[in-house]
Amino acid sequence: MMRRLVLLVALLVPAAASAKVLNVEFEFTPFTGDKVKSDRVETVPGNARVYINNIPVSENSIDKHEVMVLFEDREVAPAVWVPVGSLGPVVRRGKNTIRVEFEPADARAPYRAELRWAIVNDQTTTTGDAGSGTSTNQSGEGVDAKQAKGKVVFEHEFTADFATDRPWHHYAAVAALGDADRKALTELASQRTELFKPDFAKFYALLKQNPQLDIASMRKAGCAEKAYAAGVRMEVAPAEKIEMVTTGGPAVVVQSSAGKLYAPPKPAAFDKIKGDDAQMCASVALFTAYPPRLVVVHSPSGAWEVVQ
């Protein structure tokens, strides 16, 4: 029996050694119920914020509903799923830190929360005998569980050698912002709204910085033009509501203290865009150009740049 196990390990080691890491995935769930005795538990309503390297990447509203408890290790189905590989330039090649902050709707009620993680590889590993074995492309699974009441915070370090190394990742950290910096960043945020106007050349040039968008098709479809004709406009938050937050690294977050940094003054104008495809195209274009917040860096030349 021992010889058979050694042979199995020997066969698996070369594949594991040559496997390439494609992604790191995180799952977060706050819940009540006994996951050991029951196949279902209830999620706890509240708000979960996710940060990568102190940069906010998502805000998730969690409702109360039943979720399943899966597999032999009693894994609770996720309320929030974070595939790191889809988060773009905020993820650095090498060491990173994820932080999840959860605030329940009822700060007095006790609950349990779990943060799970796993590495996703480009090869599968098989264990067990023929007919009863299991295969997986995941490794390095782990979980951090806490009993909580009120706000709970999870932090976990991970390595992302699959991430694209960008020049700004190596810029000097921004420790503090002066009045001139704050004025420049407020103007930078405001000037961005001026790109959304005929002939839209600068607007599409801005979108072109996102490699996931098919700009030629969007221009042909007239996404921006149809939205503008329907009365859609974008406004930046008032200057007194704009705040800048340092992250301990080169990135600075420009956001609004009262919600999103950019918003349409007349949201109903989107309904005047004719056709579901045109509405979707316009929504994607405008959300890409005008995200809830901007991440900016200070280049060696002295200019502030938006991270794309």
C-alpha positions as CSV (number, residue, x, y, z in Angstrom):
1,M,0.0,0.0,0.0
2,M,2.8,2.4,0.9
3,R,4.5,1.7,-2.4
4,R,1.3,2.5,-4.3
5,L,1.0,5.8,-2.5
6,V,4.6,6.8,-3.2
7,L,4.0,6.0,-6.9
8,L,0.9,8.2,-7.0
9,V,2.8,11.1,-5.4
10,A,5.7,10.7,-7.8
11,L,3.3,10.8,-10.7
12,L,1.6,13.9,-9.4
13,V,4.6,16.0,-8.4
14,P,5.8,16.9,-11.9
15,A,2.3,18.2,-12.9
16,A,2.0,20.2,-9.7
17,A,5.5,21.6,-10.1
18,S,4.9,22.8,-13.6
19,A,1.3,24.0,-13.0
20,K,0.8,27.7,-13.6
21,V,-1.3,29.9,-11.3
22,L,-4.1,31.6,-13.2
23,N,-6.0,33.3,-10.4
24,V,-6.7,33.6,-6.6
25,E,-10.3,33.5,-5.6
26,F,-11.9,34.7,-2.3
27,E,-15.3,34.0,-0.9
28,F,-16.9,35.8,2.0
29,T,-20.1,34.9,3.8
30,P,-21.7,36.2,7.0
31,F,-24.3,33.8,8.3
32,T,-26.4,32.4,11.1
33,G,-27.3,28.8,11.7
34,D,-25.4,25.5,12.4
35,K,-23.4,24.6,9.2
36,V,-22.3,21.3,10.9
37,K,-25.8,20.0,11.5
38,S,-27.7,21.6,8.6
39,D,-27.3,21.8,4.9
40,R,-28.6,25.3,4.8
41,V,-27.8,28.5,6.7
42,E,-29.0,32.1,6.4
43,T,-26.9,35.0,5.3
44,V,-26.8,38.1,7.5
45,P,-28.0,41.3,5.8
46,G,-25.5,44.2,5.7
47,N,-22.8,45.8,3.6
48,A,-19.4,44.3,2.6
49,R,-16.6,46.4,1.3
50,V,-13.6,44.8,-0.4
51,Y,-10.2,46.4,-0.6
52,I,-7.0,45.3,-2.4
53,N,-3.9,47.0,-1.1
54,N,-6.1,49.5,0.7
55,I,-7.8,50.4,-2.6
56,P,-11.6,49.9,-2.5
57,V,-12.6,47.6,-5.4
58,S,-16.3,46.7,-4.6
59,E,-19.2,47.4,-2.3
60,N,-21.7,44.6,-1.9
61,S,-25.2,44.7,-0.3
62,I,-26.0,41.4,1.2
63,D,-29.6,40.4,1.8
64,K,-31.0,37.7,4.1
65,H,-31.6,34.4,2.3
66,E,-30.9,30.8,2.6
67,V,-27.6,29.4,1.2
68,M,-26.3,25.9,0.9
69,V,-23.6,24.2,2.9
70,L,-21.4,22.2,0.5
71,F,-19.0,19.4,0.4
72,E,-17.4,17.4,3.3
73,D,-15.6,20.4,4.7
74,R,-19.0,22.2,5.2
75,E,-18.3,25.1,2.9
76,V,-20.9,27.8,3.0
77,A,-21.9,29.2,-0.4
78,P,-20.5,32.7,-0.9
79,A,-22.3,35.9,-0.5
80,V,-19.4,37.8,-2.0
81,W,-17.1,36.3,-4.6
82,V,-13.8,38.0,-5.5
83,P,-11.8,36.6,-8.4
84,V,-8.6,38.6,-8.0
85,G,-7.6,38.2,-11.7
86,S,-10.5,40.4,-12.8
87,L,-9.6,43.4,-10.6
88,G,-7.1,44.9,-13.1
89,P,-4.1,47.1,-12.2
90,V,-4.9,47.4,-8.5
91,V,-3.4,43.9,-8.1
92,R,0.4,43.9,-8.1
93,R,2.6,41.1,-9.3
94,G,3.9,39.5,-6.1
95,K,2.6,40.2,-2.6
96,N,-0.9,41.8,-2.1
97,T,-3.4,42.2,0.7
98,I,-7.1,41.8,0.6
99,R,-9.3,43.3,3.3
100,V,-13.1,42.6,3.7
101,E,-15.0,44.9,6.0
102,F,-18.6,43.9,6.8
103,E,-21.2,46.0,8.7
104,P,-24.4,44.1,9.5
105,A,-27.7,45.8,9.4
106,D,-28.3,44.8,13.0
107,A,-25.1,45.6,15.0
108,R,-26.4,43.8,18.1
109,A,-27.2,40.4,16.6
110,P,-24.4,37.7,16.8
111,Y,-23.4,35.9,13.7
112,R,-20.5,33.9,12.1
113,A,-18.4,35.1,9.2
114,E,-16.0,33.2,6.9
115,L,-13.4,34.3,4.4
116,R,-12.2,31.5,2.1
117,W,-9.5,31.5,-0.5
118,A,-8.1,29.1,-3.1
119,I,-5.4,29.2,-5.8
120,V,-6.7,28.4,-9.3
121,N,-4.2,26.5,-11.5
122,D,-4.1,25.7,-15.2
123,Q,-3.8,22.0,-14.5
124,T,-5.9,19.5,-12.5
125,T,-4.7,17.2,-9.8
126,T,-6.3,13.9,-9.3
127,T,-6.4,11.9,-6.0
128,G,-7.9,8.6,-5.1
129,D,-8.4,5.3,-6.9
130,A,-10.0,4.9,-10.3
131,G,-13.7,5.2,-10.1
132,S,-13.6,7.0,-6.7
133,G,-11.0,9.7,-7.2
134,T,-11.5,13.5,-7.3
135,S,-10.0,16.1,-9.6
136,T,-9.4,19.7,-8.9
137,N,-7.6,22.7,-10.4
138,Q,-7.4,24.4,-7.0
139,S,-4.8,24.4,-4.4
140,G,-3.8,26.3,-1.3
141,E,-7.3,26.4,0.1
142,G,-7.8,28.1,3.4
143,V,-10.5,29.7,5.6
144,D,-10.6,32.3,8.3
145,A,-13.7,32.1,10.5
146,K,-14.9,34.5,13.2
147,Q,-17.8,34.8,15.7
148,A,-18.9,38.4,15.5
149,K,-21.3,41.1,16.6
150,G,-21.3,44.4,14.8
151,K,-18.5,45.2,12.3
152,V,-16.0,42.5,11.4
153,V,-12.8,42.8,9.4
154,F,-10.8,40.1,7.6
155,E,-7.3,40.6,6.1
156,H,-5.3,38.1,4.1
157,E,-2.0,38.3,2.2
158,F,-1.8,36.5,-1.2
159,T,0.7,36.3,-4.1
160,A,-0.3,37.2,-7.6
161,D,2.5,36.4,-9.9
162,F,0.0,36.2,-12.7
163,A,-0.7,40.0,-12.4
164,T,0.6,42.4,-15.0
165,D,3.6,44.4,-13.6
166,R,2.9,48.1,-14.3
167,P,5.3,51.0,-14.0
168,W,3.2,52.8,-11.4
169,H,3.4,49.9,-9.0
170,H,7.0,51.0,-8.5
171,Y,6.3,54.7,-7.9
172,A,7.1,56.2,-4.6
173,A,4.3,56.0,-1.9
174,V,2.2,59.1,-1.4
175,A,2.4,59.8,2.3
176,A,0.4,63.0,2.4
177,L,-1.4,65.5,0.1
178,G,-1.0,69.3,0.1
179,D,-3.5,71.9,-0.9
180,A,-2.0,72.0,-4.4
181,D,-2.4,68.3,-4.8
182,R,-6.0,68.4,-3.7
183,K,-6.8,71.2,-6.1
184,A,-5.2,69.4,-9.0
185,L,-7.1,66.2,-8.2
186,T,-10.4,68.0,-7.9
187,E,-9.7,69.6,-11.3
188,L,-8.7,66.2,-12.8
189,A,-12.0,64.6,-11.6
190,S,-14.0,67.6,-13.0
191,Q,-12.3,67.8,-16.4
192,R,-13.1,64.1,-17.1
193,T,-16.8,65.0,-17.5
194,E,-16.0,67.4,-20.3
195,L,-14.9,64.4,-22.5
196,F,-18.5,63.3,-22.9
197,K,-19.6,65.7,-25.7
198,P,-19.7,65.7,-29.5
199,D,-17.7,64.5,-31.5
200,F,-16.9,62.1,-28.7
201,A,-13.4,61.5,-30.0
202,K,-11.8,62.1,-26.6
203,F,-14.4,60.1,-24.9
204,Y,-13.8,57.0,-27.0
205,A,-10.0,57.5,-26.7
206,L,-10.6,57.3,-22.9
207,L,-12.5,54.1,-23.3
208,K,-9.8,52.7,-25.5
209,Q,-7.5,52.5,-22.5
210,N,-9.6,49.6,-21.3
211,P,-8.4,46.6,-23.4
212,Q,-11.6,44.6,-22.6
213,L,-13.8,46.9,-24.6
214,D,-14.4,46.7,-28.4
215,I,-14.2,50.4,-29.2
216,A,-14.6,49.9,-32.9
217,S,-18.0,48.2,-32.4
218,M,-19.0,50.7,-29.7
219,R,-18.3,53.6,-32.1
220,K,-20.1,51.9,-34.9
221,A,-23.1,51.4,-32.7
222,G,-23.0,55.0,-31.6
223,C,-23.2,54.2,-27.9
224,A,-22.1,57.6,-26.6
225,E,-24.0,59.5,-29.4
226,K,-27.3,57.8,-28.6
227,A,-27.0,58.4,-24.9
228,Y,-26.1,62.1,-25.4
229,A,-29.1,62.5,-27.9
230,A,-31.4,61.0,-25.2
231,G,-30.3,63.7,-22.8
232,V,-27.9,61.7,-20.7
233,R,-25.2,63.7,-19.0
234,M,-22.6,63.0,-16.3
235,E,-21.7,65.2,-13.4
236,V,-19.0,65.0,-10.8
237,A,-19.7,65.4,-7.1
238,P,-19.4,69.0,-5.7
239,A,-15.9,70.0,-4.8
240,E,-16.7,70.2,-1.1
241,K,-17.8,66.5,-1.2
242,I,-14.7,65.2,-3.0
243,E,-12.1,63.6,-0.8
244,M,-8.7,62.0,-1.4
245,V,-7.5,59.0,0.5
246,T,-3.9,57.8,0.6
247,T,-3.4,54.0,0.7
248,G,0.1,53.6,2.1
249,G,1.4,53.0,-1.5
250,P,1.6,55.1,-4.7
251,A,-2.2,55.0,-5.3
252,V,-4.5,57.7,-4.1
253,V,-8.3,57.2,-4.1
254,V,-10.5,60.2,-5.3
255,Q,-14.0,59.7,-4.1
256,S,-17.2,61.4,-2.9
257,S,-18.1,61.5,0.8
258,A,-21.7,61.4,-0.2
259,G,-21.9,58.4,-2.6
260,K,-20.5,58.0,-6.1
261,L,-17.9,60.4,-7.6
262,Y,-19.9,60.6,-10.8
263,A,-23.6,60.4,-11.4
264,P,-26.1,61.4,-14.1
265,P,-28.2,64.4,-13.0
266,K,-31.2,62.9,-14.8
267,P,-31.0,59.1,-14.5
268,A,-34.4,58.8,-16.2
269,A,-32.7,59.9,-19.5
270,F,-31.3,56.4,-19.9
271,D,-34.8,55.1,-20.4
272,K,-35.1,57.3,-23.5
273,I,-32.3,55.5,-25.3
274,K,-34.1,53.3,-27.8
275,G,-33.3,49.6,-27.7
276,D,-32.0,47.3,-25.0
277,D,-28.6,46.8,-26.7
278,A,-28.1,50.6,-27.0
279,Q,-29.0,51.1,-23.4
280,M,-26.6,48.4,-22.3
281,C,-23.8,49.7,-24.5
282,A,-24.3,53.3,-23.2
283,S,-24.3,52.0,-19.6
284,V,-21.0,50.1,-20.0
285,A,-19.4,53.0,-21.8
286,L,-20.4,55.6,-19.1
287,F,-19.7,53.4,-16.1
288,T,-16.2,52.6,-17.5
289,A,-15.4,56.3,-18.1
290,Y,-17.1,57.5,-14.9
291,P,-16.5,54.9,-12.2
292,P,-17.7,55.3,-8.5
293,R,-14.2,56.5,-7.7
294,L,-10.9,57.2,-9.4
295,V,-7.5,55.7,-8.5
296,V,-4.7,58.1,-9.3
297,V,-0.9,58.0,-9.0
298,H,1.8,60.7,-9.0
299,S,4.2,60.1,-11.8
300,P,7.9,60.8,-11.6
301,S,7.3,63.7,-14.0
302,G,5.1,65.4,-11.4
303,A,1.7,64.8,-13.0
304,W,-1.3,63.1,-11.6
305,E,-2.5,60.1,-13.7
306,V,-5.6,58.0,-13.5
307,V,-4.9,54.3,-13.2
308,Q,-6.7,52.4,-16.0
